[in-house]
Amino acid sequence: MNTAEISNPYGQPMLSPSYDPWDPITSLKKHGRHLLTSVELTVSNLCNMRCEHCAVGDTLVFAEPPKLPLETILKRLDEVEHLQTISITGGEPTFSGTTVKDYIIPLLKYARGRGIRSQINSNVTLDYSRYEAIAPYLDVMHISFNYTSADDFHGIGFAKSGHPVPREAAVRMYDRMIENTRLLSKGGLLVSAESMINYRTHEKITDIHRLIVEMGCSRHEVHPMYPSAFAEDLPVIGKAEMRAAVRSLLDERDPSVWMLFGTLPFFHCSEEESDRKLLSRLAAEPNVTVRNDPDGRNRLNVNMFTGDVFVTDFSNVPAFGNIGGDRLDDLFQRWLGHPLARSVDCHCPAVGCCGPNLLVKDMYYRDVDFLDRKAIL
């Protein structure tokens, strides 16, 4: 593919740098306030990997309880007035063939029938037939890719396994992941490969980018890693190293691939000129976007085992409701009134910024009141 724009057969706008419905700025501009437009569904706590950076590693199990009836989930989705996107996550959502058949495919068909966009977060290391079955109904296959070799994959992907994983097994999975990604991309699916800027990757992020391009991915998604939950003990790099990694990507990237940056700890209201210069460059680069964080701005997460509703799919903020007794729109309004939500509820129209997410604020701006700041232009 030589463009970042991906069409779909249902006549909806193409996903592109100029149209990203997961970004809360889209609905904020349209309605003048934050609304629930995106729902993330945790459909599995099973996974064939134990990545060191996994934010939900504490929830992973070897045998999981029954999920809520699909009809219950669909009823609650029906009630979301302005729903634009759904995201399906885990664990590895496709780990169980039964989950694929009884939950994932019906949810994706529901999304297509309602005219909303869909994404699955997967490691794509299983048999290709699983992904082939869902590809016709899916808009974005989101994968994690933080590797320059099979050895990287082995070391990162099984760091928390609790037992030795043979290198040969990891190499087979790595090769399968690359082949599956190539096949899905060749078939026309938007595969978005996410890389984290962290202590392992910040000096080789351009090498990772080249592999992502070789796999045929239409989008490279880049986020700094913020240690939290299961991954809270990982080493932290500084903002200067993050800036250097972003600049190197901009210098050496393939311009035909959409680069989407998210959860950056840089803001136009920053007193650090280097932050503002980098953001100005990002805004000027073709085929590059900076997504505002959806969590708690236009998105909630629903645990499909318990019905509990969270701001994110990891548990730094406890559940604040359950779909057994509450509509999702009502829970979203409840969240907006929470002191944590109000602490980051800022919006700067001049630069299209919705402020920091909770992790970024806690890590870098704990004593800063973003509601009293404005862009320095």
C-alpha positions as CSV (number, residue, x, y, z in Angstrom):
1,M,0.0,0.0,0.0
2,N,1.4,3.4,-0.9
3,T,-1.1,5.6,0.9
4,A,-2.2,5.8,4.5
5,E,-5.9,6.1,3.5
6,I,-7.8,2.8,3.8
7,S,-11.2,2.5,2.2
8,N,-14.0,0.2,3.4
9,P,-16.9,-1.3,1.6
10,Y,-19.6,0.4,3.6
11,G,-19.2,4.0,2.3
12,Q,-17.9,5.4,5.5
13,P,-15.1,8.0,5.6
14,M,-11.7,6.5,5.1
15,L,-9.5,6.1,8.1
16,S,-6.6,8.5,7.5
17,P,-4.5,11.2,9.1
18,S,-7.4,13.6,8.5
19,Y,-10.0,11.2,10.0
20,D,-9.3,9.3,13.2
21,P,-12.6,8.7,15.1
22,W,-10.7,7.3,18.1
23,D,-9.4,10.8,18.8
24,P,-11.6,12.6,21.3
25,I,-11.0,15.9,19.6
26,T,-13.3,14.7,16.8
27,S,-16.4,14.5,19.0
28,L,-15.3,17.5,21.1
29,K,-15.2,19.7,18.0
30,K,-18.6,18.4,16.8
31,H,-20.5,18.6,20.1
32,G,-18.6,21.1,22.1
33,R,-18.1,18.7,25.0
34,H,-16.7,15.3,25.7
35,L,-19.2,12.5,24.9
36,L,-18.9,8.7,25.0
37,T,-18.1,7.8,21.4
38,S,-15.8,4.8,22.0
39,V,-16.2,1.6,24.0
40,E,-13.4,-0.9,24.6
41,L,-14.4,-4.5,25.5
42,T,-12.1,-6.8,27.3
43,V,-13.1,-10.2,25.9
44,S,-10.3,-12.5,27.2
45,N,-7.9,-12.8,30.1
46,L,-6.1,-15.6,28.3
47,C,-2.8,-15.0,26.4
48,N,0.0,-17.1,24.9
49,M,2.6,-14.5,25.9
50,R,3.7,-12.7,29.1
51,C,5.2,-9.5,27.9
52,E,7.2,-7.4,30.4
53,H,5.4,-4.2,29.4
54,C,1.9,-5.6,29.6
55,A,-0.4,-3.3,31.6
56,V,-3.0,-6.0,32.2
57,G,-0.6,-8.8,33.1
58,D,-2.1,-9.1,36.6
59,T,-5.4,-10.1,35.1
60,L,-4.1,-12.9,32.9
61,V,-5.2,-16.4,33.8
62,F,-4.9,-20.0,32.5
63,A,-8.6,-20.7,32.8
64,E,-11.2,-17.9,32.7
65,P,-14.9,-17.8,33.9
66,P,-17.8,-17.5,31.6
67,K,-18.4,-14.2,29.9
68,L,-21.6,-12.2,30.1
69,P,-24.2,-13.0,27.5
70,L,-23.6,-11.3,24.1
71,E,-27.1,-9.9,24.2
72,T,-26.3,-8.0,27.4
73,I,-23.3,-6.4,25.8
74,L,-25.1,-5.5,22.6
75,K,-28.0,-4.0,24.5
76,R,-25.7,-1.7,26.3
77,L,-23.9,-0.7,23.1
78,D,-27.3,0.1,21.5
79,E,-27.9,2.6,24.3
80,V,-24.7,4.6,23.6
81,E,-26.2,7.4,21.5
82,H,-23.0,8.7,19.8
83,L,-21.0,5.5,19.5
84,Q,-18.4,5.8,16.7
85,T,-15.8,3.1,17.5
86,I,-15.4,-0.2,19.5
87,S,-12.1,-1.8,20.4
88,I,-11.7,-5.4,21.4
89,T,-8.8,-6.3,23.7
90,G,-7.6,-8.9,26.2
91,G,-5.3,-10.8,27.0
92,E,-5.1,-12.2,23.5
93,P,-8.7,-11.8,22.2
94,T,-8.3,-14.6,19.6
95,F,-6.8,-17.1,22.0
96,S,-10.0,-19.1,22.2
97,G,-11.7,-20.1,19.0
98,T,-15.0,-20.1,20.8
99,T,-14.6,-16.5,21.8
100,V,-13.8,-15.6,18.2
101,K,-16.9,-17.4,16.9
102,D,-19.4,-16.5,19.6
103,Y,-18.3,-13.0,20.6
104,I,-15.7,-11.3,18.4
105,I,-17.3,-11.9,15.0
106,P,-20.8,-11.0,16.2
107,L,-19.5,-7.8,17.8
108,L,-17.7,-6.9,14.5
109,K,-20.8,-7.6,12.5
110,Y,-22.8,-5.4,14.9
111,A,-20.3,-2.6,14.4
112,R,-20.4,-2.9,10.6
113,G,-24.2,-3.0,10.7
114,R,-24.4,0.1,12.8
115,G,-21.8,2.0,10.7
116,I,-19.1,2.3,13.5
117,R,-15.4,1.5,13.2
118,S,-13.7,-1.4,15.0
119,Q,-10.3,-2.4,16.2
120,I,-8.8,-5.5,17.7
121,N,-5.6,-5.5,19.8
122,S,-3.8,-8.8,19.0
123,N,-0.3,-10.3,19.0
124,V,-1.2,-12.1,15.7
125,T,1.0,-15.1,16.7
126,L,-1.7,-17.8,16.3
127,D,-2.8,-19.6,13.2
128,Y,-3.7,-17.3,10.4
129,S,-7.2,-18.8,10.0
130,R,-8.3,-17.0,13.2
131,Y,-7.4,-13.6,11.8
132,E,-8.6,-14.5,8.3
133,A,-12.1,-15.2,9.8
134,I,-12.4,-11.8,11.4
135,A,-10.6,-9.6,8.7
136,P,-13.7,-9.1,6.5
137,Y,-15.6,-7.3,9.4
138,L,-12.7,-5.5,10.9
139,D,-11.3,-1.9,10.3
140,V,-8.0,-2.0,12.3
141,M,-5.8,-4.8,13.4
142,H,-3.7,-3.3,16.1
143,I,-0.5,-5.2,17.0
144,S,2.4,-4.5,19.4
145,F,5.8,-4.6,17.7
146,N,8.9,-3.6,19.8
147,Y,11.5,-5.9,18.2
148,T,14.4,-5.9,15.9
149,S,14.8,-9.7,15.9
150,A,13.4,-12.9,17.2
151,D,15.7,-12.7,20.1
152,D,14.1,-9.3,21.1
153,F,10.7,-11.0,20.8
154,H,11.8,-13.9,23.0
155,G,13.3,-11.7,25.7
156,I,10.4,-9.1,25.8
157,G,7.5,-11.3,25.0
158,F,8.1,-14.0,27.7
159,A,9.9,-11.9,30.4
160,K,7.0,-12.5,32.9
161,S,6.2,-16.1,31.9
162,G,7.4,-17.5,35.2
163,H,9.2,-20.4,33.5
164,P,11.7,-20.8,30.6
165,V,10.3,-20.6,27.1
166,P,12.5,-22.3,24.5
167,R,14.0,-19.9,22.0
168,E,12.9,-22.2,19.2
169,A,9.2,-21.8,20.2
170,A,9.6,-18.0,20.4
171,V,11.2,-17.9,16.9
172,R,8.3,-19.8,15.4
173,M,5.8,-17.4,17.0
174,Y,7.9,-14.4,15.8
175,D,8.0,-15.7,12.2
176,R,4.3,-16.5,12.3
177,M,3.5,-13.0,13.6
178,I,5.4,-11.4,10.7
179,E,3.9,-13.6,8.1
180,N,0.3,-13.1,9.4
181,T,0.9,-9.3,9.4
182,R,2.1,-9.4,5.8
183,L,-0.9,-11.5,4.7
184,L,-3.4,-9.3,6.5
185,S,-1.8,-6.1,5.1
186,K,-1.7,-7.6,1.6
187,G,-5.4,-8.4,1.9
188,G,-6.2,-4.7,2.4
189,L,-6.6,-4.6,6.2
190,L,-5.2,-1.6,8.0
191,V,-2.6,-3.1,10.3
192,S,-1.4,-0.6,12.9
193,A,1.8,-1.7,14.6
194,E,2.3,0.0,17.9
195,S,5.8,0.5,19.3
196,M,6.6,1.9,22.8
197,I,9.4,4.2,23.5
198,N,11.1,2.7,26.5
199,Y,14.4,1.7,27.9
200,R,14.8,-1.1,25.4
201,T,13.6,0.7,22.2
202,H,14.4,4.3,22.4
203,E,17.8,3.9,20.7
204,K,16.6,1.5,18.0
205,I,13.2,2.8,17.2
206,T,14.1,3.5,13.6
207,D,15.2,-0.1,13.1
208,I,11.8,-1.2,14.5
209,H,10.1,1.2,12.1
210,R,11.9,-0.3,9.1
211,L,10.7,-3.8,10.0
212,I,7.1,-2.5,10.4
213,V,7.3,-1.0,6.9
214,E,8.7,-4.2,5.5
215,M,5.7,-6.1,7.0
216,G,3.4,-3.9,5.0
217,C,1.7,-2.1,7.9
218,S,-0.3,1.0,6.9
219,R,0.3,2.7,10.2
220,H,3.1,2.9,12.8
221,E,1.7,3.9,16.2
222,V,4.2,5.2,18.7
223,H,3.6,5.8,22.5
224,P,6.1,6.4,25.3
225,M,5.8,3.7,27.9
226,Y,4.5,4.7,31.3
227,P,5.1,2.0,34.0
228,S,1.8,1.0,35.6
229,A,0.0,-2.0,37.1
230,F,1.8,-5.2,36.0
231,A,4.6,-3.2,34.4
232,E,5.2,-0.7,37.2
233,D,8.7,-2.0,38.0
234,L,10.2,-1.3,34.5
235,P,13.0,1.3,34.2
236,V,11.9,4.8,33.1
237,I,13.6,7.0,30.5
238,G,13.5,10.8,30.6
239,K,11.7,13.2,28.4
240,A,15.0,14.1,26.6
241,E,15.4,10.5,25.5
242,M,11.8,10.4,24.4
243,R,12.3,13.6,22.3
244,A,15.4,12.2,20.7
245,A,13.6,9.0,19.8
246,V,10.7,10.9,18.2
247,R,13.1,13.2,16.3
248,S,15.0,10.2,14.9
249,L,11.8,8.6,13.7
250,L,10.7,11.8,11.9
251,D,14.2,12.0,10.3
252,E,14.3,8.4,9.0
253,R,10.6,7.3,8.6
254,D,9.0,6.1,5.5
255,P,6.8,9.0,4.5
256,S,4.2,6.8,2.9
257,V,3.3,5.2,6.2
258,W,0.9,7.0,8.6
259,M,2.7,7.7,11.8
260,L,0.4,8.2,14.8
261,F,1.9,9.4,18.1
262,G,0.0,9.2,21.3
263,T,0.2,9.9,25.0
264,L,3.2,12.1,24.5
265,P,4.3,14.0,27.6
266,F,4.8,17.2,25.6
267,F,2.4,20.1,25.5
268,H,2.2,23.5,23.7
269,C,1.6,25.0,27.1
270,S,5.0,23.7,28.3
271,E,7.6,26.1,29.5
272,E,10.2,23.9,27.8
273,E,10.9,25.3,24.3
274,S,12.2,21.9,23.2
275,D,8.8,20.4,23.8
276,R,7.0,23.1,21.8
277,K,9.4,22.9,18.9
278,L,9.0,19.1,18.7
279,L,5.2,19.5,18.7
280,S,5.4,22.1,16.0
281,R,7.5,19.8,13.8
282,L,5.0,17.0,14.4
283,A,2.1,19.2,13.3
284,A,4.0,20.2,10.1
285,E,5.0,16.7,9.0
286,P,2.8,15.1,6.3
287,N,1.2,11.8,7.2
288,V,1.9,12.3,10.9
289,T,-0.7,12.8,13.6
290,V,-0.7,13.2,17.4
291,R,-3.8,11.5,18.9
292,N,-5.3,12.8,22.1
293,D,-5.7,10.0,24.6
294,P,-9.2,8.5,24.4
295,D,-9.3,6.9,27.9
296,G,-11.8,8.9,30.0
297,R,-12.2,11.5,27.3
298,N,-14.5,9.6,24.9
299,R,-13.9,6.0,25.8
300,L,-14.7,3.6,28.6
301,N,-13.6,0.0,29.1
302,V,-16.1,-2.8,29.8
303,N,-15.0,-6.1,31.4
304,M,-17.1,-8.7,29.7
305,F,-16.7,-11.2,32.5
306,T,-17.9,-9.0,35.4
307,G,-19.6,-6.1,33.6
308,D,-17.4,-3.7,35.5
309,V,-16.7,-0.4,33.8
310,F,-13.2,1.3,33.9
311,V,-11.6,4.4,32.5
312,T,-8.9,2.2,31.0
313,D,-8.3,-1.6,30.5
314,F,-5.9,-1.6,33.4
315,S,-6.9,-0.9,37.0
316,N,-5.1,2.2,38.2
317,V,-8.5,3.8,38.6
318,P,-11.0,1.4,40.2
319,A,-14.3,0.4,38.5
320,F,-16.9,3.1,38.9
321,G,-20.0,1.2,37.7
322,N,-21.3,-2.0,36.2
323,I,-23.4,-2.5,33.0
324,G,-25.7,-4.8,35.1
325,G,-27.4,-1.7,36.5
326,D,-26.1,1.3,34.6
327,R,-26.2,2.7,31.1
328,L,-22.8,3.5,29.7
329,D,-23.7,7.1,28.8
330,D,-24.8,7.6,32.4
331,L,-21.5,6.1,33.7
332,F,-19.5,8.3,31.4
333,Q,-21.2,11.4,32.8
334,R,-20.6,10.1,36.3
335,W,-16.9,9.8,35.4
336,L,-16.7,13.3,34.0
337,G,-17.8,14.6,37.4
338,H,-15.0,12.7,39.2
339,P,-12.2,14.8,40.7
340,L,-9.6,12.8,38.7
341,A,-11.5,13.5,35.5
342,R,-11.8,17.2,36.3
343,S,-8.1,17.5,37.0
344,V,-7.2,16.8,33.4
345,D,-10.4,18.2,31.8
346,C,-8.7,20.9,29.7
347,H,-9.0,21.8,26.1
348,C,-6.9,24.2,24.0
349,P,-8.7,24.8,20.7
350,A,-5.7,26.7,19.2
351,V,-3.6,23.5,19.0
352,G,-6.3,20.8,19.2
353,C,-5.1,19.5,22.5
354,C,-7.2,17.8,25.2
355,G,-4.5,17.8,27.8
356,P,-2.6,14.9,29.5
357,N,-3.9,11.6,30.5
358,L,-3.8,10.6,34.1
359,L,-0.6,8.6,33.8
360,V,1.3,11.4,32.1
361,K,0.1,14.0,34.7
362,D,1.0,11.8,37.6
363,M,4.5,11.0,36.2
364,Y,5.6,14.4,34.9
365,Y,3.1,17.1,36.0
366,R,1.8,16.1,39.4
367,D,1.8,19.6,40.8
368,V,0.7,21.3,37.6
369,D,-2.8,22.7,37.1
370,F,-3.4,22.3,33.4
371,L,-6.7,24.2,33.7
372,D,-4.7,27.4,34.4
373,R,-2.3,27.0,31.4
374,K,-2.7,27.9,27.8
375,A,-0.6,27.3,24.6
376,I,2.5,29.4,24.1
377,L,2.3,30.2,20.4
